[in-house]
Amino acid sequence: MKIPGKRIHKTRFIQTAKYVVAVDVELVYPKDDPSETCYEAETLHLLAKIQEKAESEDVEWLLKRGKVYRLVEKK
């Protein structure tokens, strides 16, 4: 179910020990309370899935959803 209101797109970053994933998501200013943005349920599920895939180092899957940055340690 879609939340009625103004929609905007923002980049969100999901960070793990080895990776940071930048993904564009949709936020909503709800019609009933436009003072703050919120996520719809499907967006929250996507962010959780991205976190899970980043922790399991599934880079191929992550690259289909956003930009993946890998930690490069100083030698």
C-alpha positions, 0 to 999 in steps of 0.5 A: 500500500502506497502512502499518500504524499510528496515523494523524493529520492535520496541516496542512503548508505549501508555500511558493514565492516568491509563495504559501503553500499550507496543506494537510491531510495524513495522517501515520502512526506506523508500527506497527514504529517508532512513534517518528516519523511518516512520509508514505505515497507518495501523500501525498509525490506530492500534496505534490510536485504542490502544490509544482509547481502553486504554482510555476506559479501554478495558483491554481484547482487549489490552491484545490481542495486547500487554502488559498492565501495570496499574498504582498502586497508593501509599497508 
